[in-house]
């Protein structure tokens, strides 16, 4: 019985060590994921700011401009 308990204890210790190793790996991957997500958001924001307005945006701007001119008269 003691032999079985010792074997189970050793297996349990190995499992706990592996669990800790996997936790650390998961934390590192999570941190890397957050970093990459932030970088992607920054790139998308920069691309959106640098992109020329779309045709629908341009026509909406023209409509607003015409409306403002009409209101001023």
Steps between C-alpha positions, in 0.01 A plus 500: 500500500782739583658427164177592319465818705861599424446444131180706502672774699783520245252510211309775677819702547584464133151607400520806725839597353364461148195705597722784625708487182184515287363790706818700437484421129133603487579829677779575252277418204221716641739791545631456145144486370409825677814667361422386146138609532607847612746521211228395255261761638767769466575397141131497411451842655802637313377347173153645552646844571726488194237361261320744269130541570273257325257609228206477739685716750583757231140524382381533860750782552377675184140469616589650838690780330203580274265494799724739693516740204120491467456574869736799482297668222 
